[in-house]
Amino acid sequence: MTDEMTMLRDAGTELDPPGEAPAALRERVVAGFVPDGGAAGAPGAASRAAVGDVIRMRRPVGRRLALVGGVAASLAAALVIAPSLGLGGSGEGEEPGLPISAAAAAVLQEAAAVEAEREPWAPRPDQFVYRKVVETLDVTAEPLEAGHVESWVSVDGRHTGLSKGWTLPDEDPVSSPLEPCAEGTEEWCVNVPAIPADIPTDGDPDVMLRYLRDTAGPPPEDVPEPLPDSATFVRAADLLAIGSLPPQARSALFEAVALIPEVTVTGDAVDAAGRPGVAVGLTYAGGDRDELIFDRETNEFLGGRQVRSPDELADRAGWALLESGVVDKVGQKP
């Protein structure tokens, strides 16, 4: 593995040279559920209370590719498989970034394999999807102030769930019930299930990619020159942030994102919980970037972050998915 790791080190220097990184980032609300009175099946539909508030994070200066374990092996293999392409698109006659897209696809496929090995979910309508996340909320604090959210969302959307949030370890959480529509309000109130009813379950990444594109909203408004699949990638990140996708759907989603040609790798990332990882994402004009973060050694999905250019007011943002699963009642954990 010595040659491969040398290649990774050299790749890091070429892909991300030393220097100033974007210092400011934007704030974006994670996919909200359909608000009261919203339309069923609307793009990004999910309960805002269950999802949490915002995700923000900043990119540290001078990124380097310094990977170990399964993701490192995948990235090294992807670079070895396509040496003729060159690093950063330096191969004659090839488009810029192709080798890095291959490396990103390898990371995503490893993550998909991890999800495929998990026991599939087959929740009953009367059960709940449990989710625990950490979000960076205060963009001025050092260290970043982290907000914690726990939620229990009804599988069929017809049972009362719960969302709890807190910042300091010793403070009492703020609890908010997630109530279904009251009887007689069906004309303007929509019950939204924890797991999107229309999400593909056959494990086909091509079908999942079509679903992501069909249900994506408009391109991000706060980034210059968004890429063709910018909204597709954001839709995938939002579904993951909700934390209620079954493992089989997450597996197909990672493989679908691997089919997006513009995805690239950032080899040194940290999620909102402080866990190190490797990030796969889209880079826009000016260095703005949306990323998904994976554990370097286990290939497990950790969370997401956003990197925004210096002219934005927000500083840094991120979220980390700590736990999710199906439980029988509110208050229970997997």
TANOR-V835731 format. One record per residue. RES is the residue in three letters. SS is DSSP state (2 for helix, 1 for strand, 0 for the rest). PHI is phi as a letter, one per 40 degrees, with the letter a starting at -180 (* if undefined). NEAR is the number of other C-alpha atoms within 8 Angstrom. Layout:
RES | SS | PHI | NEAR
RES | SS | PHI | NEAR
This chain:
MET | 0 | * | 4
THR | 2 | d | 5
ASP | 2 | c | 6
GLU | 2 | c | 10
MET | 2 | c | 11
THR | 2 | c | 8
MET | 2 | c | 9
LEU | 2 | c | 13
ARG | 2 | c | 11
ASP | 2 | c | 8
ALA | 2 | c | 10
GLY | 2 | c | 14
THR | 2 | c | 11
GLU | 2 | c | 9
LEU | 2 | c | 8
ASP | 0 | a | 9
PRO | 0 | c | 9
PRO | 0 | c | 8
GLY | 0 | h | 6
GLU | 0 | c | 6
ALA | 0 | b | 8
PRO | 0 | d | 13
ALA | 0 | c | 10
ALA | 0 | b | 15
LEU | 0 | b | 19
ARG | 0 | b | 15
GLU | 0 | b | 9
ARG | 1 | b | 7
VAL | 1 | c | 8
VAL | 0 | c | 12
ALA | 0 | e | 14
GLY | 0 | c | 12
PHE | 0 | c | 11
VAL | 0 | d | 15
PRO | 0 | c | 8
ASP | 0 | d | 7
GLY | 0 | g | 8
GLY | 0 | c | 10
ALA | 0 | c | 7
ALA | 0 | c | 8
GLY | 0 | g | 6
ALA | 0 | c | 9
PRO | 0 | d | 7
GLY | 0 | g | 14
ALA | 0 | c | 13
ALA | 0 | a | 15
SER | 0 | c | 11
ARG | 2 | d | 12
ALA | 2 | c | 9
ALA | 2 | c | 14
VAL | 2 | c | 14
GLY | 0 | h | 8
ASP | 0 | b | 8
VAL | 1 | b | 11
ILE | 1 | b | 16
ARG | 0 | a | 21
MET | 0 | a | 14
ARG | 0 | b | 15
ARG | 0 | c | 10
PRO | 0 | c | 6
VAL | 0 | c | 8
GLY | 0 | g | 10
ARG | 0 | c | 12
ARG | 0 | b | 11
LEU | 0 | c | 12
ALA | 0 | b | 9
LEU | 0 | b | 12
VAL | 0 | b | 9
GLY | 2 | g | 9
GLY | 2 | c | 11
VAL | 2 | c | 16
ALA | 2 | c | 12
ALA | 2 | c | 9
SER | 2 | c | 12
LEU | 2 | c | 13
ALA | 2 | c | 13
ALA | 2 | c | 10
ALA | 2 | c | 12
LEU | 2 | c | 12
VAL | 2 | c | 8
ILE | 2 | c | 6
ALA | 0 | b | 9
PRO | 2 | c | 9
SER | 2 | c | 5
LEU | 2 | c | 12
GLY | 0 | g | 10
LEU | 0 | c | 13
GLY | 0 | g | 11
GLY | 0 | g | 12
SER | 0 | c | 9
GLY | 0 | c | 9
GLU | 0 | c | 5
GLY | 0 | g | 4
GLU | 0 | b | 9
GLU | 0 | c | 6
PRO | 0 | d | 7
GLY | 0 | g | 11
LEU | 2 | c | 12
PRO | 2 | c | 15
ILE | 2 | c | 13
SER | 2 | c | 13
ALA | 2 | c | 10
ALA | 2 | c | 16
ALA | 2 | c | 14
ALA | 2 | c | 13
ALA | 2 | c | 12
VAL | 2 | c | 13
LEU | 2 | c | 13
GLN | 2 | c | 11
GLU | 2 | c | 12
ALA | 2 | c | 14
ALA | 2 | c | 14
ALA | 2 | c | 9
VAL | 2 | c | 11
GLU | 2 | c | 12
ALA | 2 | c | 10
GLU | 0 | c | 6
ARG | 0 | c | 7
GLU | 0 | c | 6
PRO | 0 | c | 7
TRP | 0 | c | 8
ALA | 0 | b | 4
PRO | 0 | c | 8
ARG | 0 | c | 6
PRO | 0 | d | 7
ASP | 0 | c | 9
GLN | 0 | c | 12
PHE | 1 | b | 16
VAL | 1 | c | 15
TYR | 1 | c | 16
ARG | 1 | a | 16
LYS | 1 | b | 12
VAL | 1 | b | 12
VAL | 1 | b | 14
GLU | 1 | b | 17
THR | 1 | c | 17
LEU | 1 | b | 12
ASP | 1 | c | 8
VAL | 0 | c | 12
THR | 0 | b | 6
ALA | 0 | c | 7
GLU | 0 | b | 5
PRO | 0 | c | 4
LEU | 0 | d | 10
GLU | 1 | c | 11
ALA | 1 | b | 11
GLY | 1 | b | 12
HIS | 1 | b | 11
VAL | 1 | b | 14
GLU | 1 | b | 12
SER | 1 | a | 13
TRP | 1 | b | 14
VAL | 1 | b | 15
SER | 1 | c | 16
VAL | 0 | c | 15
ASP | 0 | c | 11
GLY | 0 | g | 12
ARG | 0 | b | 11
HIS | 0 | b | 9
THR | 0 | c | 11
GLY | 1 | b | 13
LEU | 1 | a | 13
SER | 1 | b | 14
LYS | 1 | b | 11
GLY | 1 | b | 11
TRP | 1 | a | 12
THR | 0 | b | 9
LEU | 0 | c | 6
PRO | 0 | d | 5
ASP | 0 | c | 4
GLU | 0 | c | 7
ASP | 0 | c | 5
PRO | 0 | c | 7
VAL | 1 | c | 7
SER | 1 | b | 8
SER | 1 | b | 8
PRO | 1 | c | 8
LEU | 1 | b | 11
GLU | 0 | c | 8
PRO | 0 | c | 9
CYS | 0 | c | 10
ALA | 0 | c | 6
GLU | 0 | d | 5
GLY | 0 | g | 5
THR | 0 | b | 8
GLU | 0 | c | 9
GLU | 0 | c | 5
TRP | 0 | b | 8
CYS | 0 | b | 10
VAL | 0 | b | 12
ASN | 0 | c | 9
VAL | 0 | b | 13
PRO | 0 | c | 13
ALA | 0 | c | 13
ILE | 0 | b | 9
PRO | 0 | d | 9
ALA | 0 | c | 5
ASP | 0 | c | 5
ILE | 0 | c | 9
PRO | 0 | c | 10
THR | 0 | b | 7
ASP | 0 | c | 4
GLY | 0 | g | 10
ASP | 0 | c | 9
PRO | 2 | c | 10
ASP | 2 | c | 7
VAL | 2 | c | 8
MET | 2 | c | 14
LEU | 2 | c | 12
ARG | 2 | c | 8
TYR | 2 | c | 10
LEU | 2 | c | 12
ARG | 2 | c | 10
ASP | 2 | c | 6
THR | 2 | b | 10
ALA | 0 | c | 12
GLY | 0 | c | 9
PRO | 0 | c | 6
PRO | 0 | d | 7
PRO | 0 | d | 8
GLU | 0 | c | 6
ASP | 0 | b | 5
VAL | 0 | b | 9
PRO | 0 | c | 8
GLU | 0 | f | 6
PRO | 0 | c | 10
LEU | 0 | c | 7
PRO | 0 | d | 5
ASP | 0 | b | 9
SER | 2 | d | 11
ALA | 2 | c | 13
THR | 2 | c | 11
PHE | 2 | c | 12
VAL | 2 | c | 10
ARG | 2 | c | 14
ALA | 2 | c | 11
ALA | 2 | c | 10
ASP | 2 | c | 11
LEU | 2 | c | 12
LEU | 2 | c | 11
ALA | 2 | c | 13
ILE | 2 | c | 12
GLY | 0 | g | 10
SER | 0 | b | 13
LEU | 0 | c | 10
PRO | 0 | c | 9
PRO | 2 | d | 12
GLN | 2 | c | 12
ALA | 2 | c | 12
ARG | 2 | c | 12
SER | 2 | d | 15
ALA | 2 | c | 13
LEU | 2 | c | 13
PHE | 2 | c | 12
GLU | 2 | c | 13
ALA | 2 | c | 12
VAL | 2 | c | 13
ALA | 0 | c | 13
LEU | 0 | c | 8
ILE | 0 | c | 8
PRO | 0 | c | 7
GLU | 0 | c | 10
VAL | 0 | c | 15
THR | 1 | b | 13
VAL | 1 | b | 12
THR | 1 | b | 12
GLY | 1 | c | 13
ASP | 1 | b | 13
ALA | 1 | b | 10
VAL | 1 | b | 11
ASP | 0 | c | 16
ALA | 0 | c | 16
ALA | 0 | c | 9
GLY | 0 | g | 6
ARG | 0 | c | 9
PRO | 1 | c | 10
GLY | 1 | a | 14
VAL | 1 | b | 16
ALA | 1 | b | 13
VAL | 1 | b | 14
GLY | 1 | a | 13
LEU | 1 | b | 12
THR | 1 | b | 11
TYR | 0 | b | 12
ALA | 2 | d | 9
GLY | 2 | g | 6
GLY | 2 | g | 10
ASP | 0 | d | 13
ARG | 1 | a | 11
ASP | 1 | b | 12
GLU | 1 | b | 11
LEU | 1 | b | 13
ILE | 1 | b | 16
PHE | 1 | b | 13
ASP | 1 | c | 14
ARG | 0 | c | 14
GLU | 0 | c | 9
THR | 0 | c | 8
ASN | 0 | g | 13
GLU | 0 | c | 9
PHE | 1 | c | 9
LEU | 1 | b | 14
GLY | 1 | i | 15
GLY | 1 | a | 14
ARG | 1 | a | 17
GLN | 1 | b | 18
VAL | 1 | b | 18
ARG | 0 | b | 16
SER | 0 | c | 12
PRO | 0 | c | 9
ASP | 0 | c | 5
GLU | 0 | c | 10
LEU | 0 | c | 8
ALA | 0 | c | 10
ASP | 0 | b | 15
ARG | 0 | a | 16
ALA | 1 | a | 20
GLY | 1 | a | 15
TRP | 1 | a | 17
ALA | 1 | b | 13
LEU | 1 | c | 13
LEU | 1 | c | 9
GLU | 1 | a | 8
SER | 1 | a | 12
GLY | 1 | i | 10
VAL | 1 | c | 11
VAL | 1 | b | 12
ASP | 0 | c | 8
LYS | 0 | a | 7
VAL | 0 | c | 9
GLY | 0 | g | 5
GLN | 0 | c | 7
LYS | 0 | b | 6
PRO | 0 | c | 7
